[in-house]
């Protein structure tokens, strides 16, 4: 019946540690490993002054020297970024910093289909023709050794600012200022920065902390959109970026928020990940990434509004196409059997720019590593997504002999492969999952932070929980166990996908709840019950009003029945 493997809290709502004034917040933070009041204070109120020294990143001094020398000599700098939200915000952040310093620069973003991921010789040739003397690669370059060598042969000095996985045995980047916390020799204390985070540390080194802080809204958007852990330094960057969004967000960010009908003063990590980030990504997925970059670089409000509207339309088209591809993928999985340990799907008419979204949805639904492919006549391009227990970047390293190119992180990666080799790749990936887990592939865990009582289903509690934001990878929204609940009048929503119902707790508290994607549970929840629920509490803001939102994550028959019933 349950969707997940419930991981219940080891302690109850009353914490053993006096970490904060709130017993509930104490219980959540204790459950997440906090043991000292100082660590809690930093978590709840992260300070920019506690960010690490940029010069702890390898080659930072050399990168700064090459950039400042180029600016001083009036030489043209080529800023090359990736086509996704992390790469676009990285490019916008460094470009705006160079403008503050009076530098001459030109931006270059690859086209996902024509150029593929990472540095390419065509872009390098264009830079040389434009008179570029210094190439700064952002959110790429780590695995582009041949392209770096080619750029240097054509007379370009090179800087790489990246965060991607470094493949075992990979040659070092020659004569390059390679700024990455992923390098084995890095002394930087936090390894999980997004590329825009690494770029921000470069900008801090170039501009100083006070002037660099104005770019934090861009950093927050790119960091959340790239789904890196919102802990440590990332949490600090996102926390302050969201707080500064209305004040310091560039005109393009303000226009994008307005197009999405968001209040810039209330932009959250959720909005960055699921509303604004997808609009930035839609440019590279559906058209030209330069549309999004121009939005983040323009200071013309009218032009910003036009570009934001264009991105909104591209995103709507993207959503419709993904729905179609996902329906085909889910049909294929059901035909093959969703018990397969590694899901491989594809289509000849699937857009390479959208396959990552399909893979992500499959992994979320079936809790399996997934690979979605745009299948070409000779070469296919794909994106893989994985579960927490299986490092997909390392798995693809072990399949390098079958791949034309690959790269990424532990949970997300991209690749290209000869179409004829897809069956071999699928078989090897399935075998690797079998070797990792045997016949028992992990069930999707749902970690419960604390147990709630009916009286705690309140707007006051939801406001208190807002102290734990921003939420995202590494800092998920708290989930709670509510025991012995009676479900009243469950009913499907108009689209037939979700359930709405009233819940009544053992102490008589009544609250309205929604169970997203829970329509299949209607027959079970129509029975008398009672049920135990896993749920989340939200601040539901609409039309200037705020009310409590209760979102059900999972349910089961009540384990211990309350005497109330």
C-alpha positions in Angstrom: 0.0 0.0 0.0 2.7 2.5 0.9 4.7 4.1 -1.8 7.8 4.4 0.2 10.0 2.8 2.8 9.2 4.9 5.9 12.2 5.9 7.9 10.7 7.0 11.2 12.5 9.3 13.7 14.7 7.8 16.4 13.6 10.5 18.8 10.2 12.0 19.5 9.1 15.6 19.2 10.8 16.5 22.5 14.5 16.8 21.8 17.2 15.8 24.1 19.1 19.0 23.2 18.3 22.6 23.9 19.3 23.7 20.4 16.5 26.3 19.8 13.5 27.8 21.6 11.2 25.4 19.6 10.9 21.8 20.6 9.7 20.9 17.1 12.6 22.6 15.3 15.0 21.0 17.9 13.6 17.6 17.0 14.0 18.1 13.3 17.5 19.4 13.5 18.5 16.7 15.9 17.1 14.1 13.5 19.3 15.7 10.8 22.5 15.4 12.8 22.8 18.7 14.6 24.3 18.5 18.1 25.5 22.0 19.0 23.7 25.3 19.4 26.4 27.0 17.4 25.8 24.8 14.3 22.1 25.4 14.6 22.6 29.2 14.8 24.7 29.1 11.7 22.1 26.9 9.9 19.1 29.1 10.8 21.0 32.4 10.2 23.8 31.7 7.8 26.3 34.6 7.5 28.1 35.7 4.4 31.1 36.5 6.6 31.5 32.7 7.3 32.0 31.8 3.6 35.3 30.3 2.9 38.3 32.2 1.4 38.1 32.1 -2.4 41.8 31.5 -2.6 41.4 28.0 -1.0 40.1 27.0 -4.4 42.9 25.6 -6.6 44.4 28.0 -9.2 42.2 30.9 -8.0 45.3 33.2 -7.8 46.3 32.3 -11.3 42.7 32.8 -12.7 42.5 36.2 -11.1 45.9 37.2 -12.4 45.0 36.2 -16.0 41.7 38.0 -15.9 43.0 41.2 -14.3 46.0 41.2 -16.7 43.7 40.9 -19.7 41.5 43.7 -18.4 44.5 46.0 -17.7 45.8 45.4 -21.3 42.4 45.9 -22.9 42.4 42.4 -24.3 39.1 40.8 -25.2 37.9 38.0 -22.9 35.7 35.2 -24.2 33.2 33.9 -21.6 32.0 30.5 -22.6 29.2 28.9 -20.5 27.0 25.9 -20.6 23.4 26.1 -22.0 21.6 25.2 -18.8 20.5 27.4 -15.9 23.7 26.9 -14.0 25.8 27.7 -17.0 23.7 30.7 -18.0 23.7 32.2 -14.5 27.5 31.6 -14.3 28.0 33.4 -17.6 25.8 36.3 -16.6 27.5 36.6 -13.2 31.0 36.8 -14.5 30.0 39.0 -17.4 28.4 41.5 -15.1 31.5 41.4 -12.9 33.8 42.0 -15.8 31.6 45.0 -16.8 32.0 46.5 -13.3 35.8 46.2 -13.8 35.7 47.8 -17.2 36.7 44.6 -19.0 36.1 43.9 -22.6 34.3 40.6 -23.1 32.1 38.6 -25.4 29.9 35.7 -24.4 29.5 32.3 -26.1 26.9 29.6 -25.3 26.8 26.3 -27.2 23.7 25.1 -29.0 22.5 21.9 -27.4 22.0 20.1 -30.8 24.5 21.8 -33.1 27.4 22.0 -30.6 26.6 19.5 -27.9 27.8 19.8 -24.3 31.1 21.6 -23.4 33.8 23.4 -25.3 33.9 22.9 -29.0 36.3 23.8 -31.8 33.8 25.9 -33.7 33.3 28.2 -30.7 37.0 28.5 -30.2 37.5 29.4 -33.9 34.8 32.1 -33.5 36.6 33.5 -30.5 39.9 33.6 -32.4 38.1 35.4 -35.3 36.6 37.9 -32.9 40.0 38.7 -31.4 39.6 36.9 -28.0 42.9 36.4 -26.2 41.6 34.8 -22.9 39.1 32.0 -22.8 37.1 31.6 -19.5 35.1 28.4 -19.6 32.2 28.2 -17.0 30.3 25.0 -16.0 32.3 23.0 -18.5 35.9 22.4 -19.4 36.8 19.7 -16.8 36.8 16.9 -19.4 37.5 19.0 -22.5 41.3 18.4 -22.5 41.5 18.2 -26.3 39.6 21.4 -26.8 41.7 23.3 -24.2 44.9 22.1 -26.1 43.3 23.3 -29.3 42.4 26.7 -27.9 46.0 27.2 -26.6 47.4 26.1 -30.0 45.3 28.9 -31.5 46.8 31.4 -29.1 44.2 31.6 -26.3 45.1 31.7 -22.7 42.7 29.5 -20.7 40.8 29.5 -17.4 38.3 26.8 -16.4 35.7 27.4 -13.6 33.8 24.2 -13.1 32.3 21.7 -10.6 31.9 18.5 -12.6 33.1 15.1 -11.7 36.7 14.4 -12.7 36.9 11.0 -14.3 39.4 8.6 -13.0 42.7 8.7 -14.9 41.7 11.8 -16.8 44.6 13.9 -18.1 45.2 17.2 -16.4 44.3 20.4 -18.2 47.6 21.8 -19.4 48.7 25.4 -18.8 45.2 26.2 -17.5 43.9 28.0 -14.4 41.6 25.2 -13.4 39.3 26.4 -10.5 37.3 23.5 -9.1 36.6 22.2 -5.6 36.5 18.7 -7.2 40.2 18.6 -7.8 42.0 16.1 -5.5 44.4 18.7 -4.3 41.7 21.2 -3.4 41.8 22.5 0.2 38.4 24.2 -0.2 36.3 22.8 2.7 33.1 22.3 0.6 33.0 20.2 -2.6 29.4 20.5 -3.7 29.2 24.1 -5.2 27.3 24.5 -8.4 29.3 26.1 -11.2 27.7 29.5 -10.5 28.9 29.1 -6.9 32.5 28.6 -8.0 32.0 31.6 -10.3 30.8 33.6 -7.4 34.0 32.8 -5.5 36.0 34.0 -8.5 33.9 37.2 -8.5 34.5 37.7 -4.8 38.2 37.5 -5.5 37.9 40.0 -8.4 35.5 42.5 -6.8 35.6 41.9 -3.0 32.7 40.7 -0.9 30.6 43.8 -0.8 30.3 44.3 -4.6 30.1 40.6 -5.3 27.1 40.2 -3.0 24.9 42.0 -5.5 25.1 39.0 -7.7 23.7 36.6 -5.1 20.2 36.4 -6.7 21.7 35.0 -9.8 23.8 32.6 -7.7 20.7 31.4 -5.8 18.8 30.6 -9.0 21.6 28.7 -10.7 22.5 26.8 -7.5 18.9 25.6 -6.8 18.3 24.8 -10.5 21.4 22.6 -10.7 20.1 20.5 -7.8 23.2 20.6 -5.7 22.9 20.0 -1.9 21.5 23.1 -0.1 23.9 22.6 2.8 27.1 24.3 3.9 28.2 27.1 1.7 25.4 26.5 -0.8 22.8 27.1 1.9 24.4 30.5 2.7 24.6 31.5 -0.9 20.9 30.6 -1.6 19.6 32.0 1.7 21.1 35.5 1.0 20.4 35.3 -2.7 16.6 34.8 -2.0 16.6 37.6 0.6 18.2 40.0 -1.9 16.1 38.9 -4.8 13.7 41.9 -4.8 16.5 44.4 -4.0 19.5 43.2 -6.0 18.0 40.9 -8.6 18.9 42.1 -12.1 16.1 43.5 -14.3 15.8 40.2 -16.2 15.2 38.2 -13.0 12.5 40.7 -11.9 10.8 40.4 -15.3 10.9 36.6 -15.2 9.3 36.6 -11.8 6.6 38.9 -12.9 5.9 36.9 -16.0 5.5 33.8 -13.8 3.2 35.9 -11.5 5.6 35.7 -8.6 6.1 38.4 -6.0 9.9 39.1 -6.1 9.9 39.7 -2.4 8.6 36.1 -1.8 10.7 34.1 -4.2 11.6 30.8 -2.6 13.9 27.9 -3.5 10.8 26.1 -4.8 10.2 28.9 -7.3 13.9 28.8 -8.4 13.7 25.1 -8.9 10.3 24.6 -10.5 9.2 28.0 -11.9 12.1 30.3 -12.8 14.8 27.7 -13.5 12.7 25.8 -16.0 12.1 29.0 -17.9 15.8 29.7 -18.1 16.4 26.1 -19.2 13.7 26.2 -21.8 15.8 28.5 -23.9 18.6 25.9 -24.3 16.2 23.0 -24.5 13.8 24.5 -27.1 15.6 27.3 -28.9 18.8 29.3 -28.3 20.3 29.6 -24.8 21.3 33.2 -25.7 17.7 34.2 -25.2 18.0 33.5 -21.4 21.5 35.0 -21.2 20.3 38.2 -22.9 17.5 38.4 -20.4 20.0 38.2 -17.5 22.4 40.8 -19.1 19.9 43.4 -20.3 19.3 46.6 -18.4 16.3 47.6 -20.6 13.0 46.9 -18.8 11.0 46.7 -22.0 13.4 44.2 -23.6 13.5 42.2 -20.4 9.7 41.9 -20.4 9.7 40.7 -24.1 12.4 38.1 -23.4 10.6 36.9 -20.2 7.4 36.4 -22.2 9.3 34.5 -24.9 10.8 32.2 -22.2 7.4 31.6 -20.7 6.0 30.5 -24.0 9.0 28.2 -24.7 8.5 26.7 -21.3 4.8 26.0 -21.9 5.7 24.2 -25.2 8.4 22.3 -23.4 5.9 21.1 -20.7 3.6 19.8 -23.4 6.3 17.9 -25.2 7.6 16.4 -22.0 4.2 15.1 -21.1 4.0 13.3 -24.5 7.5 11.8 -24.2 6.9 10.8 -20.6 3.6 9.0 -21.5 5.5 7.0 -24.1 8.3 6.3 -21.7 6.0 5.0 -19.0 4.2 2.8 -21.5 7.5 1.3 -22.5 8.5 0.7 -18.8 5.2 -0.9 -18.1 5.5 -3.2 -21.1 9.1 -4.2 -20.1 8.2 -4.5 -16.5 9.0 -1.8 -13.9 11.0 -4.3 -11.9 14.0 -3.8 -14.2 16.9 -2.5 -12.2 18.0 0.1 -14.7 15.4 1.8 -17.0 16.4 2.6 -20.5 13.9 4.3 -22.8 14.2 6.3 -26.0 12.5 7.6 -29.1 13.6 8.6 -32.6 11.5 11.8 -32.3 12.6 12.7 -28.8 14.3 16.0 -28.3 17.9 15.7 -26.9 17.1 18.8 -24.9 14.2 17.1 -23.0 15.4 13.6 -22.4 16.9 14.5 -19.1 13.5 15.6 -17.8 12.1 12.2 -18.8 14.8 10.3 -17.1 14.3 12.4 -14.0 10.6 11.7 -13.9 11.1 8.0 -14.3 13.6 7.9 -11.5 11.2 9.8 -9.2 8.3 7.5 -10.0 10.0 4.1 -10.1 13.1 4.8 -7.9 15.4 3.2 -10.5 18.4 4.7 -12.3 17.1 5.8 -15.6 18.5 6.6 -19.1 16.4 8.4 -21.7 17.8 8.6 -25.2 17.1 10.7 -28.3 17.8 7.9 -30.8 19.5 8.8 -34.0 20.3 6.7 -37.1 24.0 6.4 -36.1 24.5 8.3 -32.8 22.1 8.7 -29.9 22.3 11.3 -27.2 20.9 10.8 -23.7 20.6 11.9 -20.1 20.8 9.6 -17.1 19.4 10.2 -13.6 20.0 8.0 -10.6 19.0 7.2 -7.0 21.0 8.2 -4.0 22.6 4.7 -3.6 24.0 4.5 -7.2 26.6 6.9 -8.6 25.8 7.2 -12.3 28.9 9.3 -13.2 31.1 6.5 -11.9 29.0 3.9 -13.6 29.4 5.6 -16.9 33.1 5.9 -16.4 33.1 2.1 -16.3 31.2 2.1 -19.6 33.6 4.5 -21.3 34.6 2.0 -24.0 31.0 2.1 -25.2 30.5 5.8 -25.1 31.5 8.6 -27.5 31.4 11.1 -24.6 30.0 11.4 -21.2 30.2 13.5 -18.0 28.2 14.7 -15.1 27.5 14.2 -11.3 26.7 11.3 -9.0 23.0 11.7 -9.7 22.8 13.2 -13.2 24.9 12.7 -16.3 24.9 13.1 -20.1 26.2 10.9 -22.8 26.4 10.1 -26.5 26.6 6.5 -27.8 26.6 4.7 -31.1 23.0 3.6 -31.6 24.1 0.1 -32.4 25.8 0.0 -28.9 22.7 0.8 -26.9 21.8 -2.8 -26.1 25.4 -3.4 -24.9 25.2 -0.3 -22.7 21.9 -1.3 -21.3 23.0 -4.8 -20.5 26.2 -3.5 -18.7 24.3 -0.9 -16.7 21.7 -3.5 -15.6 24.5 -5.8 -14.6 26.2 -3.1 -12.5 23.0 -2.4 -10.6 22.6 -6.2 -10.0 26.2 -6.3 -8.6 25.4 -3.3 -6.4 22.1 -4.4 -4.9 21.5 -8.1 -5.9 17.8 -8.8 -6.3 16.8 -6.2 -3.7 16.8 -2.8 -5.3 16.2 -0.2 -2.6 12.7 1.1 -2.1 12.4 4.9 -2.2 12.9 6.1 1.4 10.8 8.8 2.9 12.6 10.1 6.0 10.2 11.3 8.7 11.6 14.2 10.7 9.2 14.2 13.7 5.8 13.1 14.9 3.1 15.7 15.0 -0.1 15.9 17.1 -3.3 17.2 15.8 -3.1 20.5 17.5 0.2 21.2 15.7 -1.6 21.3 12.3 -1.7 25.0 12.3 -0.6 28.1 10.5 1.7 28.9 13.4 3.6 25.6 12.9 3.9 26.2 9.2 5.4 29.7 9.9 7.8 28.2 12.3 9.0 25.6 9.8 9.8 28.4 7.4 12.9 29.0 9.5 14.4 25.9 7.9 14.2 27.3 4.4 15.6 27.3 1.7 14.8 23.7 0.9 16.1 21.5 -1.8 18.6 18.7 -2.3 20.4 18.1 1.0 17.8 20.0 3.0 14.4 18.7 2.1 11.2 20.0 3.4 10.4 18.4 6.8 8.0 15.4 6.7 5.9 14.4 9.6 4.1 11.4 10.9 0.5 11.9 12.0 -1.0 8.8 13.6 -4.6 7.5 13.7 -6.2 9.9 11.3 -9.8 9.5 9.9 -10.1 10.5 6.3 -13.4 12.3 5.5 -14.9 12.6 2.0 -11.9 11.7 -0.2 -12.5 12.8 -3.8 -10.5 13.1 -7.0 -9.5 16.5 -8.3 -11.0 17.7 -11.6 -8.0 16.3 -13.6 -8.4 12.9 -12.0 -4.8 12.8 -10.8 -4.9 13.9 -7.2 -7.0 13.5 -4.1 -8.5 16.0 -1.7 -10.1 15.2 1.6 -10.6 16.4 5.2 -8.6 14.7 7.9 -9.7 14.4 11.5 -7.1 13.7 14.2 -7.4 11.8 17.5 -7.8 15.1 19.4 -10.6 16.3 17.1 -8.5 18.7 14.9 -9.9 18.9 11.3 -7.8 20.1 8.4 -8.1 20.1 4.6 -5.4 18.0 2.8 -4.3 17.2 -0.7 -2.6 14.0 -1.9 -0.7 14.8 -5.1 -0.7 11.9 -7.6 -2.7 10.0 -5.1 -5.8 9.2 -7.1 -5.1 5.4 -7.1 -5.4 5.5 -3.3 -9.1 6.5 -3.4 -10.6 3.0 -2.8 -8.3 2.3 0.2 -8.9 5.7 1.7 -12.7 5.4 1.3 -12.6 2.6 4.0 -13.1 3.6 7.6 -9.5 3.6 8.6 -7.9 5.0 10.7 -4.6 5.7 8.9 -1.2 6.9 9.6 -0.1 9.7 7.3 3.2 11.2 6.2 2.7 14.8 5.4 4.2 18.2 4.9 2.9 21.6 6.1 3.0 24.6 3.7 2.3 28.3 3.8 -0.3 28.5 1.1 -0.2 32.1 -0.2 -2.8 33.3 -2.6 -4.2 36.7 -3.5 -2.6 38.4 -0.5 -3.8 35.8 2.0 -1.9 33.0 3.7 -3.4 29.8 5.0 -2.2 26.4 6.1 -1.6 23.8 3.4 -1.4 20.1 4.2 0.2 17.9 1.6 0.0 14.1 2.1 3.1 12.2 1.0 2.0 8.6 1.9 -0.4 6.6 4.0 -0.7 3.2 5.7 -3.3 1.5 8.0 -2.7 2.9 11.5 -0.1 0.9 13.4 -1.3 1.8 16.9 -4.9 2.7 17.2 -5.8 5.7 19.3 -8.3 5.2 22.2 -10.2 8.2 20.7 -11.5 6.0 18.0 
